[in-house]
Amino acid sequence: MRTPKDVEREFAIAAGTVVDWVSRYFQEADRYPVLAQVHPGSLRSALPPTPPEEPEPFEAVWQDFQDRVLPAVTHWNHPAFFAYFAITGSAPGVLGELLSAALNVNGMLWRTCPAATELEQVVLDWLRQMLGLPEQFGVIMDTASVATLCAVAAAREALGLEVRTRGMAGRPDLPRLRLYTSEQAHSSVEKAAVVLGLGQEGVRKIPTDGDYRMRPDALEQAVVEDLRAGWRPVCVVATVGTTSTTSVDPVDEIASVCERYGIWLHVDAAYGGAAAILPEMRWVLRGCERADSFLVNPHKWLFTPIDCTAFYTRRPEVLRAAFSLVPEYLQTPVADAVNFMDYGIQLGRRFRALKLWMVIRMFGVRGLQEALRGHLQLARQFAEWVDASQEFERVAPVPFSTVCFRHRAPGRDLEEANRFNERLLEAVNATGRAYLSHTVLRGRYVLRLSVGNLRTELQHVRRCWNLLQEHARALCTDPT
């Protein structure tokens, strides 16, 4: 009978097979349908309902991966993946992930893995310099959603309301707490309010201007109204690269409002912040040096495999006060080292810095800049095609590599035009040759094309544009 030790002895052969496949996949991902062409439950029904009693050979497992699992994969690493925010698990990042998995360390304390802690410090400082931010404390978290939650928790802690020790329930002395963000902000901001006890009613969504940016005048008016009504402002969340349109909130003006009223400012630059590694795009982070906390996702537009969020704060002592909890079994005599478990929700911490370190070293700043410039150019090319078209229209600015557009659907009212664009999106995605997502902007159903994969070329963008035109023409002639 094969034992677990026997299985591990086969690692070199199995790993060689997997690595060879991954190498080919990077070069041939375009041959797969971008969007999984399966129905709900298809994979589950194809696999045994009970686990195997005896060890199975790698060959059997590998065959099932190719025959059953792979057809149910939506390929985020595909050059024609244009939905949401297109991402790349690059070769250097995958190598870093492999090494991290093999080492299998838990970097909760400096002592539990000095390399995990100190490499994280180094790579976050490198990234900070690349973005042009001032010196400040950094920590890697898993996702922007968690980082935003931690920022709001720190903002609440900064108020000195003793929420950490006394909680929020049954306290008549505690005022109602308010969080402010744009009506275009990511839903994770509202979810943070739910988790932290502010509730959805504790979130005030600020109107945006014609370019979908938060209006600082409306923010200040809301703060003044809330103060008069007895609310206690906790935090303002500004966004650099909103999820729907990638608009950039006027952070500098928002920071002035926050400073006037003593409110914590958090900046969510999960997508757009990476663009600041380009000197010509440094403007997107104007005012972010004044923020109390800031985040950017290397796993979105810096070719690092998901998940990896870089979180920075000028007030690490407040963040630590919100989260540090050290039981006896985690006490350590090393007094002058950073223990990252003290600065967020997670106790167990993966060695995420390793993959980001390898990406930055193996691509270099110039290589990363070249790739981002290429994505910006591809998006602008697509926007030019839309702008020159009689059938399509662009509905938002294109500050980064995401284009929001829709078919004009002439002769149809708003509801019919929305349905037309929805059907168009479904038709293009069903081809498996491109994958786009959508949003709704001021009542209009809008398509989104986001360029962000390292291997996306002009041919992939042009093919998507041709598919859109082809299927739009077919829908125009379809009476249903």
Secondary structure per residue as TSV (DSSP state, phi and psi in degrees):
chain	resnum	aa	ss	phi	psi
A	1	M	-	360.0	137.3
A	2	R	-	-74.1	139.0
A	3	T	-	-111.5	167.3
A	4	P	H	-54.1	-35.0
A	5	K	H	-66.8	-36.6
A	6	D	H	-62.4	-42.1
A	7	V	H	-59.6	-44.4
A	8	E	H	-67.6	-30.6
A	9	R	H	-65.7	-21.8
A	10	E	T	-85.2	3.5
A	11	F	H	-56.8	-47.0
A	12	A	H	-58.5	-44.7
A	13	I	H	-66.9	-46.6
A	14	A	H	-62.7	-44.1
A	15	A	H	-63.1	-38.3
A	16	G	H	-61.0	-41.5
A	17	T	H	-62.7	-45.6
A	18	V	H	-66.6	-46.0
A	19	V	H	-63.9	-40.3
A	20	D	H	-60.6	-42.1
A	21	W	H	-65.4	-43.3
A	22	V	H	-60.7	-42.7
A	23	S	H	-60.1	-43.7
A	24	R	H	-67.6	-37.2
A	25	Y	H	-60.7	-42.3
A	26	F	H	-57.8	-36.0
A	27	Q	H	-87.9	-22.9
A	28	E	H	-121.3	15.6
A	29	A	G	-58.0	-25.5
A	30	D	G	-65.2	-16.0
A	31	R	G	-82.5	-10.2
A	32	Y	S	-90.4	150.7
A	33	P	-	-66.4	134.2
A	34	V	S	-62.6	-51.3
A	35	L	S	-93.6	129.6
A	36	A	-	-55.0	127.3
A	37	Q	-	-95.2	59.1
A	38	V	-	-132.9	168.8
A	39	H	-	-109.8	158.6
A	40	P	T	-54.8	132.3
A	41	G	T	90.9	-4.8
A	42	S	H	-66.7	-44.1
A	43	L	H	-69.7	-43.7
A	44	R	H	-58.6	-41.5
A	45	S	H	-72.6	-19.1
A	46	A	H	-86.8	-9.6
A	47	L	S	-108.7	153.0
A	48	P	-	-60.7	142.3
A	49	P	S	-76.0	-12.5
A	50	T	S	-125.8	153.0
A	51	P	-	-74.1	155.9
A	52	P	-	-70.6	138.8
A	53	E	S	-74.5	-36.8
A	54	E	S	-112.8	156.0
A	55	P	-	-58.3	138.8
A	56	E	-	-105.5	148.4
A	57	P	-	-68.3	150.1
A	58	F	H	-55.5	-38.1
A	59	E	H	-57.7	-38.7
A	60	A	H	-70.0	-42.3
A	61	V	H	-64.4	-43.1
A	62	W	H	-64.6	-37.6
A	63	Q	H	-64.6	-40.5
A	64	D	H	-67.5	-35.1
A	65	F	I	-59.5	-46.5
A	66	Q	I	-72.3	-40.2
A	67	D	I	-85.4	-30.7
A	68	R	I	-115.9	-45.5
A	69	V	I	-75.0	-49.3
A	70	L	G	-57.7	-40.0
A	71	P	G	-63.4	-19.9
A	72	A	G	-96.9	11.6
A	73	V	-	-93.4	130.7
A	74	T	-	-89.8	124.1
A	75	H	-	-89.7	90.5
A	76	W	T	-65.5	-21.7
A	77	N	T	-91.2	14.1
A	78	H	S	-83.8	138.9
A	79	P	T	-65.9	-15.5
A	80	A	T	-105.0	18.0
A	81	F	B	-81.7	108.0
A	82	F	-	-116.8	8.6
A	83	A	S	-84.4	162.1
A	84	Y	S	49.0	-119.4
A	85	F	S	-120.6	112.1
A	86	A	-	-60.8	140.8
A	87	I	-	-133.6	171.0
A	88	T	-	-139.0	125.8
A	89	G	-	-91.6	92.6
A	90	S	-	-75.2	165.5
A	91	A	H	-58.8	-48.0
A	92	P	H	-60.3	-38.7
A	93	G	H	-66.3	-38.5
A	94	V	H	-66.1	-38.7
A	95	L	H	-61.8	-42.8
A	96	G	H	-63.4	-38.6
A	97	E	H	-65.7	-38.6
A	98	L	H	-62.7	-46.6
A	99	L	H	-64.6	-39.8
A	100	S	H	-62.3	-42.2
A	101	A	H	-65.5	-38.5
A	102	A	H	-68.4	-41.3
A	103	L	H	-69.3	-37.0
A	104	N	-	54.6	41.8
A	105	V	-	-87.1	159.5
A	106	N	-	-115.7	108.1
A	107	G	-	-90.7	39.2
A	108	M	S	-65.8	-40.6
A	109	L	S	-115.4	156.2
A	110	W	T	-55.9	-41.7
A	111	R	T	-66.5	-31.0
A	112	T	T	-74.0	-17.5
A	113	C	-	-172.4	87.9
A	114	P	H	-52.7	-37.2
A	115	A	H	-62.8	-40.7
A	116	A	H	-62.9	-42.6
A	117	T	H	-69.6	-49.6
A	118	E	H	-75.7	-33.2
A	119	L	H	-67.5	-34.5
A	120	E	H	-62.3	-42.3
A	121	Q	H	-62.8	-42.9
A	122	V	H	-65.4	-50.2
A	123	V	H	-69.7	-32.4
A	124	L	H	-69.4	-34.1
A	125	D	H	-70.8	-37.2
A	126	W	H	-58.2	-49.2
A	127	L	H	-63.1	-40.8
A	128	R	H	-57.6	-44.6
A	129	Q	H	-64.7	-40.3
A	130	M	H	-61.0	-33.2
A	131	L	H	-87.2	-10.8
A	132	G	T	77.7	26.1
A	133	L	-	-91.0	153.8
A	134	P	-	-70.9	165.1
A	135	E	S	-60.2	133.3
A	136	Q	-	-165.4	170.0
A	137	F	E	-74.8	137.7
A	138	G	E	-129.7	150.8
A	139	V	E	-149.1	141.6
A	140	I	E	-89.5	128.2
A	141	M	E	-117.1	172.6
A	142	D	S	-74.2	-53.3
A	143	T	-	-134.1	164.5
A	144	A	H	-64.3	-31.7
A	145	S	H	-61.7	-44.4
A	146	V	H	-68.3	-41.4
A	147	A	H	-62.7	-40.3
A	148	T	H	-65.1	-41.0
A	149	L	H	-59.9	-42.3
A	150	C	H	-65.6	-37.1
A	151	A	H	-64.4	-43.8
A	152	V	H	-67.4	-36.5
A	153	A	H	-63.1	-41.0
A	154	A	H	-65.6	-39.9
A	155	A	H	-61.7	-40.4
A	156	R	H	-65.4	-40.9
A	157	E	H	-62.1	-35.7
A	158	A	H	-65.4	-18.4
A	159	L	T	-74.5	-15.8
A	160	G	T	70.6	32.8
A	161	L	-	-93.4	3.9
A	162	E	-	59.1	32.0
A	163	V	H	-66.8	-35.5
A	164	R	H	-57.6	-42.8
A	165	T	H	-92.3	-38.8
A	166	R	H	-100.7	-11.3
A	167	G	-	74.1	-170.3
A	168	M	S	-118.2	-17.0
A	169	A	T	-75.9	139.5
A	170	G	T	63.6	32.7
A	171	R	-	-115.1	98.4
A	172	P	T	-67.2	-17.9
A	173	D	T	-80.7	-10.4
A	174	L	S	-91.8	121.5
A	175	P	-	-71.9	162.9
A	176	R	-	-70.5	135.6
A	177	L	E	-102.6	141.9
A	178	R	E	-125.5	135.5
A	179	L	E	-115.2	136.1
A	180	Y	E	-116.4	137.0
A	181	T	E	-157.4	167.2
A	182	S	E	-70.4	152.6
A	183	E	T	-66.3	-11.5
A	184	Q	T	-101.0	3.4
A	185	A	S	-69.6	161.3
A	186	H	-	-66.1	148.4
A	187	S	H	-64.7	-17.5
A	188	S	H	-62.8	-25.5
A	189	V	H	-66.0	-47.1
A	190	E	H	-66.5	-37.0
A	191	K	H	-65.1	-36.8
A	192	A	H	-60.5	-40.0
A	193	A	H	-64.2	-37.3
A	194	V	H	-64.4	-48.2
A	195	V	H	-65.0	-37.9
A	196	L	T	-88.3	3.6
A	197	G	T	89.1	3.9
A	198	L	-	-76.6	-28.8
A	199	G	-	78.1	162.7
A	200	Q	G	-63.8	-31.5
A	201	E	G	-69.6	-17.5
A	202	G	G	-82.6	0.0
A	203	V	E	-104.7	123.2
A	204	R	E	-109.8	117.4
A	205	K	E	-91.1	122.5
A	206	I	E	-88.1	136.2
A	207	P	-	-61.2	158.7
A	208	T	B	-115.3	164.4
A	209	D	-	-86.6	-168.0
A	210	G	T	-64.0	-20.0
A	211	D	T	-103.6	18.2
A	212	Y	S	65.7	31.2
A	213	R	-	-103.4	143.7
A	214	M	B	-57.1	137.2
A	215	R	-	-91.0	114.0
A	216	P	H	-60.2	-33.7
A	217	D	H	-66.3	-38.9
A	218	A	H	-69.5	-34.5
A	219	L	H	-62.4	-48.0
A	220	E	H	-65.2	-38.6
A	221	Q	H	-62.0	-41.1
A	222	A	H	-65.1	-41.4
A	223	V	H	-62.7	-45.3
A	224	V	H	-62.0	-45.2
A	225	E	H	-61.2	-42.3
A	226	D	H	-68.0	-39.8
A	227	L	H	-61.1	-41.6
A	228	R	H	-65.7	-30.6
A	229	A	T	-89.1	1.8
A	230	G	T	94.5	5.1
A	231	W	-	-75.8	154.3
A	232	R	E	-113.2	109.9
A	233	P	E	-62.8	134.6
A	234	V	E	-106.9	-48.7
A	235	C	E	-159.9	146.9
A	236	V	E	-114.9	130.7
A	237	V	E	-110.2	112.6
A	238	A	E	-98.5	157.8
A	239	T	E	-126.9	133.8
A	240	V	B	-109.4	94.4
A	241	G	S	98.2	70.9
A	242	T	-	-63.5	155.3
A	243	T	T	-64.2	-42.2
A	244	S	T	-75.1	-51.2
A	245	T	T	-114.7	-8.6
A	246	T	-	61.9	30.1
A	247	S	-	-69.8	156.6
A	248	V	B	-113.0	113.4
A	249	D	-	-64.3	147.3
A	250	P	-	-73.6	80.9
A	251	V	H	-60.6	-39.0
A	252	D	H	-59.3	-45.7
A	253	E	H	-70.2	-37.0
A	254	I	H	-65.0	-38.9
A	255	A	H	-61.6	-37.0
A	256	S	H	-64.4	-39.3
A	257	V	H	-63.6	-45.0
A	258	C	H	-62.3	-40.8
A	259	E	H	-67.3	-36.0
A	260	R	H	-64.4	-32.8
A	261	Y	H	-112.0	8.3
A	262	G	T	64.7	43.7
A	263	I	-	-109.6	137.0
A	264	W	E	-63.2	131.7
A	265	L	E	-109.9	121.8
A	266	H	E	-114.1	135.7
A	267	V	E	-113.7	122.0
A	268	D	E	-95.0	100.9
A	269	A	-	-114.4	38.0
A	270	A	T	-51.3	-47.3
A	271	Y	T	-95.7	-58.0
A	272	G	G	-70.3	-23.9
A	273	G	G	-60.0	-33.7
A	274	A	G	-59.7	-28.6
A	275	A	G	-61.8	-21.1
A	276	A	G	-69.3	-7.4
A	277	I	G	-70.2	-14.2
A	278	L	S	-89.2	125.2
A	279	P	G	-53.5	-38.7
A	280	E	G	-73.0	-12.3
A	281	M	G	-109.1	6.0
A	282	R	G	-58.6	-21.8
A	283	W	G	-60.1	-23.8
A	284	V	G	-65.7	-22.0
A	285	L	G	-103.2	16.1
A	286	R	T	-58.8	123.9
A	287	G	T	94.0	-14.8
A	288	C	G	-68.3	-21.4
A	289	E	G	-66.6	-15.0
A	290	R	G	-93.0	-6.6
A	291	A	-	-73.0	150.5
A	292	D	S	-75.9	-31.3
A	293	S	E	-148.3	157.9
A	294	F	E	-155.2	144.0
A	295	L	E	-138.4	151.2
A	296	V	E	-145.3	147.2
A	297	N	-	-105.7	102.0
A	298	P	H	-58.9	-22.6
A	299	H	H	-79.5	-3.1
A	300	K	H	-93.6	-51.8
A	301	W	H	-137.6	21.5
A	302	L	S	-128.2	25.4
A	303	F	-	63.2	26.6
A	304	T	-	-101.2	129.5
A	305	P	-	-56.2	140.7
A	306	I	S	-62.0	135.0
A	307	D	-	-119.0	146.0
A	308	C	-	-165.9	106.6
A	309	T	E	-116.7	127.5
A	310	A	E	-93.8	120.7
A	311	F	E	-116.8	130.8
A	312	Y	E	-124.4	149.6
A	313	T	E	-150.0	144.1
A	314	R	S	-84.2	-5.7
A	315	R	-	-129.4	62.5
A	316	P	H	-62.7	-26.7
A	317	E	H	-65.6	-32.1
A	318	V	H	-73.3	-42.6
A	319	L	H	-60.3	-42.0
A	320	R	H	-66.7	-39.5
A	321	A	H	-63.3	-30.2
A	322	A	H	-74.6	-28.2
A	323	F	H	-124.5	-20.7
A	324	S	-	-65.7	127.1
A	325	L	-	-151.4	107.4
A	326	V	-	-118.1	100.4
A	327	P	-	-71.0	168.5
A	328	E	G	-57.5	-39.1
A	329	Y	G	-71.1	-6.9
A	330	L	G	-112.9	6.7
A	331	Q	-	-66.0	144.5
A	332	T	-	-140.4	143.7
A	333	P	S	-76.8	-6.2
A	334	V	-	-81.1	104.2
A	335	A	-	-90.8	-21.6
A	336	D	S	-105.5	21.8
A	337	A	S	-113.7	151.3
A	338	V	-	-81.4	132.1
A	339	N	-	-111.3	104.4
A	340	F	G	-65.8	-17.5
A	341	M	G	-62.0	-19.9
A	342	D	G	-78.8	-5.1
A	343	Y	G	-119.9	29.4
A	344	G	S	177.1	-171.3
A	345	I	S	-73.4	-39.8
A	346	Q	-	-72.6	135.4
A	347	L	S	-92.5	-58.3
A	348	G	S	-72.2	134.5
A	349	R	-	-134.7	124.6
A	350	R	-	-71.9	161.7
A	351	F	-	-84.2	63.1
A	352	R	T	-70.6	-26.3
A	353	A	H	-61.4	-27.1
A	354	L	H	-61.9	-43.7
A	355	K	H	-71.1	-37.4
A	356	L	H	-67.6	-39.0
A	357	W	H	-60.1	-42.6
A	358	M	H	-70.4	-36.3
A	359	V	H	-63.0	-48.8
A	360	I	H	-64.9	-40.6
A	361	R	H	-70.2	-43.3
A	362	M	H	-80.9	-25.6
A	363	F	H	-91.9	-35.6
A	364	G	H	75.1	158.0
A	365	V	H	-60.0	-42.6
A	366	R	H	-64.3	-38.9
A	367	G	H	-64.4	-41.9
A	368	L	H	-64.6	-41.4
A	369	Q	H	-62.4	-42.8
A	370	E	H	-61.0	-41.6
A	371	A	H	-65.4	-43.4
A	372	L	H	-66.2	-38.9
A	373	R	H	-61.5	-38.9
A	374	G	H	-62.6	-40.1
A	375	H	H	-66.7	-41.2
A	376	L	H	-60.7	-41.6
A	377	Q	H	-66.3	-40.8
A	378	L	H	-63.3	-41.0
A	379	A	H	-65.4	-40.4
A	380	R	H	-66.2	-36.2
A	381	Q	H	-62.5	-45.6
A	382	F	H	-62.4	-41.1
A	383	A	H	-61.8	-36.8
A	384	E	H	-64.8	-39.8
A	385	W	H	-62.7	-43.1
A	386	V	H	-63.0	-47.1
A	387	D	H	-62.6	-31.9
A	388	A	H	-84.0	-8.0
A	389	S	-	-84.3	145.6
A	390	Q	S	-85.0	-20.5
A	391	E	S	-92.9	-30.0
A	392	F	E	-112.8	160.5
A	393	E	E	-140.9	145.9
A	394	R	E	-89.7	140.4
A	395	V	-	-119.1	5.1
A	396	A	S	-156.7	156.8
A	397	P	-	-62.2	165.3
A	398	V	-	-123.5	76.8
A	399	P	S	-74.2	-22.5
A	400	F	S	-124.0	-129.0
A	401	S	S	-117.9	27.2
A	402	T	E	-121.8	132.2
A	403	V	E	-117.4	126.7
A	404	C	E	-103.1	125.2
A	405	F	E	-152.5	170.6
A	406	R	E	-157.1	159.4
A	407	H	E	-78.2	139.9
A	408	R	-	-67.7	-26.2
A	409	A	-	46.3	62.3
A	410	P	T	-60.2	145.5
A	411	G	T	82.2	1.1
A	412	R	-	-113.2	147.5
A	413	D	-	-77.0	179.0
A	414	L	H	-58.9	-45.0
A	415	E	H	-63.4	-43.1
A	416	E	H	-67.7	-39.0
A	417	A	H	-65.1	-38.3
A	418	N	H	-63.5	-43.3
A	419	R	H	-65.0	-37.6
A	420	F	H	-59.8	-46.8
A	421	N	H	-67.7	-33.1
A	422	E	H	-65.5	-43.9
A	423	R	H	-65.7	-36.0
A	424	L	H	-63.2	-44.8
A	425	L	H	-60.7	-45.4
A	426	E	H	-61.4	-40.0
A	427	A	H	-66.8	-44.5
A	428	V	H	-65.7	-45.2
A	429	N	H	-64.7	-32.5
A	430	A	H	-67.9	-18.7
A	431	T	T	-69.9	-23.3
A	432	G	S	77.1	1.3
A	433	R	S	-98.7	-8.5
A	434	A	-	-161.8	156.3
A	435	Y	B	-139.6	117.3
A	436	L	-	-119.1	162.9
A	437	S	E	-120.3	-174.7
A	438	H	E	-139.7	171.1
A	439	T	E	-149.7	177.8
A	440	V	E	-124.1	123.3
A	441	L	E	-121.1	112.2
A	442	R	T	49.2	48.1
A	443	G	T	86.7	-4.5
A	444	R	E	-104.2	132.7
A	445	Y	E	-75.9	121.6
A	446	V	E	-124.9	138.7
A	447	L	E	-90.6	148.5
A	448	R	E	-126.0	130.7
A	449	L	E	-118.4	119.0
A	450	S	E	-119.6	124.4
A	451	V	-	-98.5	128.0
A	452	G	-	-163.5	-2.5
A	453	N	-	-85.8	138.7
A	454	L	T	-59.4	-28.5
A	455	R	T	-101.7	7.9
A	456	T	-	-73.8	131.4
A	457	E	-	-123.2	172.8
A	458	L	H	-56.8	-35.2
A	459	Q	H	-61.0	-35.1
A	460	H	H	-71.5	-38.9
A	461	V	H	-69.1	-41.9
A	462	R	H	-64.7	-40.6
A	463	R	H	-60.5	-41.2
A	464	C	H	-63.3	-42.7
A	465	W	H	-62.5	-41.0
A	466	N	H	-65.0	-40.1
A	467	L	H	-62.6	-42.2
A	468	L	H	-60.9	-44.8
A	469	Q	H	-68.0	-42.4
A	470	E	H	-61.5	-48.5
A	471	H	H	-74.7	-28.2
A	472	A	H	-65.0	-42.8
A	473	R	H	-62.0	-41.1
A	474	A	H	-64.3	-39.7
A	475	L	H	-69.8	-32.9
A	476	C	H	-65.9	-28.6
A	477	T	T	-92.2	-3.3
A	478	D	-	-91.4	112.6
A	479	P	-	-64.8	-20.1
A	480	T	-	-87.4	360.0
